[in-house]
Amino acid sequence: MRQWHGEVDPAFGQSPADAYAMYLEDKQREYGISDDDLKNWRPEKPKRGRRKKKNS
């Protein structure tokens, strides 16, 4: 983020990278998630096959 949006945006008085970094830190604190948690997270593997039909 900082690589492309590190400059201060005059309309907001700060860089978008700084704004996003502060937002991310707030959310991590709110949910108790560390940087390592984010780096190590992987999505669940997709389930294969069809869903079973319910007998009604």
DAMO-V930921 format. One record per residue. N is the residue number from 1. RES is the residue in three letters. D_CENTER is the distance of its C-alpha to the mean C-alpha in Angstrom with 2 decimals. Layout:
BEGIN
n=N res=RES d_center=D_CENTER
n=N res=RES d_center=D_CENTER
END
This chain:
BEGIN
n=1 res=MET d_center=12.44
n=2 res=ARG d_center=15.46
n=3 res=GLN d_center=17.62
n=4 res=TRP d_center=17.77
n=5 res=HIS d_center=17.13
n=6 res=GLY d_center=18.70
n=7 res=GLU d_center=21.75
n=8 res=VAL d_center=22.47
n=9 res=ASP d_center=22.44
n=10 res=PRO d_center=25.79
n=11 res=ALA d_center=24.78
n=12 res=PHE d_center=22.20
n=13 res=GLY d_center=23.78
n=14 res=GLN d_center=20.76
n=15 res=SER d_center=18.58
n=16 res=PRO d_center=15.42
n=17 res=ALA d_center=13.87
n=18 res=ASP d_center=15.17
n=19 res=ALA d_center=14.06
n=20 res=TYR d_center=10.37
n=21 res=ALA d_center=10.85
n=22 res=MET d_center=12.65
n=23 res=TYR d_center=10.22
n=24 res=LEU d_center=7.50
n=25 res=GLU d_center=10.66
n=26 res=ASP d_center=11.86
n=27 res=LYS d_center=9.13
n=28 res=GLN d_center=9.41
n=29 res=ARG d_center=13.10
n=30 res=GLU d_center=13.23
n=31 res=TYR d_center=11.91
n=32 res=GLY d_center=13.47
n=33 res=ILE d_center=10.75
n=34 res=SER d_center=11.82
n=35 res=ASP d_center=10.74
n=36 res=ASP d_center=12.77
n=37 res=ASP d_center=11.09
n=38 res=LEU d_center=7.79
n=39 res=LYS d_center=10.33
n=40 res=ASN d_center=12.46
n=41 res=TRP d_center=10.47
n=42 res=ARG d_center=12.17
n=43 res=PRO d_center=12.52
n=44 res=GLU d_center=15.92
n=45 res=LYS d_center=18.74
n=46 res=PRO d_center=20.15
n=47 res=LYS d_center=23.36
n=48 res=ARG d_center=26.43
n=49 res=GLY d_center=29.47
n=50 res=ARG d_center=30.44
n=51 res=ARG d_center=30.01
n=52 res=LYS d_center=33.20
n=53 res=LYS d_center=35.28
n=54 res=LYS d_center=36.15
n=55 res=ASN d_center=39.92
n=56 res=SER d_center=40.93
END
